[in-house]
Amino acid sequence: MGIIELTIPANEHVGQTATVSGIINIAGITTLILKGPGQAEDSVTLKGVGLKPFSLSFLSRQAGLFQYSLSIRDSLSNEITASLPIEIHPKEKLNVLFTQKYPTAEVRYLKNFLAEKGHVITVRSQISKTNFHYEFPNRESIRIDRLTPEILESFDLIFLDSESLSGLSASELKNLEQSCREGLGAILFINSTDTKNKIPLLNASASTYAQDTVRLKGTTTGFVLPATPVSIVTSAVTTPIIISSNRTLSGFVNVGAGKIGFQLLHETYPLLLEGKESDYASLWSPLLEATTRLKPQRFKIQLENKFPYYTDEPLSINVIAANEVPVLESENVKLPLQENVLVDDYWHATTWASKAGWHQLETQDSTQLNYFVAAADEWQTLRIANQHKQHQSRLTTYSERTEIEMTSLTKPISPLMFFIIFLLASGFLWLAPKL
């Protein structure tokens, strides 16, 4: 009995609902309890025998490195508890631009929600063909008559409704498309049921959908929201954020270095009026974080090993550099790096942790990676499952390589070579009796 697959939330920020999920092998009724630093966060009871998926959620309230715990309790009240490392990042302040054809309650509440979180907001509402009304929460006023490359470069994310998107001039649309390729994030409020024309910027078409409402599951209860009765069909690969009945209600596509997202849900603000801020945040925060402009990085640190990590065992580290030789330190000790012989700016290193708990890797520009080393008696079932998968992967790779080598040995001989060998053999048989 034990957990054989585990997914720990990564890149979570304060105020988000995070999820711990995996697969557990059980022999009967089993209860899983997720405990935070101060209290139990969530629990689930599983019935039956064999492999069962599970999912546990919690609300991240504070930034930092935390040591949660996951307890497994069987029907005889036998309990096993293991440490669960959770890293919560502080909120990142984004520079966001809203452009709308006319003021709406949806934008007003979303704007206020983001402003309260400390984000820098600009709202441009069109009141006539050439005049606009502006709002500037958390920033000084600016004037945006046209969407120029210089203006767009100063923002991390732009929201557009269907009307304001279709009202852009050809040059503005071209500037917006180019800015998205260079890293700008864009989110489209799809509030139009037009299925004849392609959706600008997203380069997608819409097909009619039978239902104009959708039921979603909240943190405590379910709720029903209006949704534009269309389905989005894109030529590019769509990454879904919210799905219901196999329809993607919100998601994004990659465009160059940037992303373009869409939202079919509308009138989501009543959730705020009902005090369901966490449910409201679950509709918008993942979409914002997935599409916003990525901050440039000189280095990226990765661990090849799968959790759990243990003391005195090698940890393989990869560092991706941007045309620069990295300097990597672990606990103020420089680690020797070796560049990949085939891939430029791809470096490797190995380290060994001397004690359990949180550890940190850091490059010369303060890029950091925090990782947690488990105690020797924790996560043994997960460790064995990971080793088995690794051995299976190596065995499959070896089998494929052997098959290729065997196939290469059965290639037919060249006809010319066969003819030459045949002539030599025939000549030898003719001459042999005469010698």
Secondary structure, 3 states (H helix, E strand, C coil): CEEEEEECCCCEECCCEEEEEEEEEECCCEEEEEECCCCEEEEEEECCCEEEEEEEEEECCCCEEEEEEEEEEECCCCEEEEEEEEEEECCCCCEEEEEECCCCHHHHHHHHHHHHCCCEEEEEEECCCCCEEEECCCCCCCCCCCCCHHHHHCCCEEEEEHHHHHCCCHHHHHHHHHHHHCCCEEEEECCCCCCCCCECCCCEEEEECCCCEEEEECCCCEEEEEECCEEEEECCCEEEEEEECCEEEEEEEEECCEEEEEECECCCCHHHHCCCHHHHHHHHHHHHHHHCCCCCCCEEEEECCCCCECCCCEEEEEEEECCCCCCEEECCEEECCEECCCCCCEEEEEEECCCCEEEEEEECCCCEEEEEECCCCCCHHHHHHHHHHHHHHHHHHHHHHHHHHHHHHCCCCCHHHHHHHHHHHHHHHHHHHHC
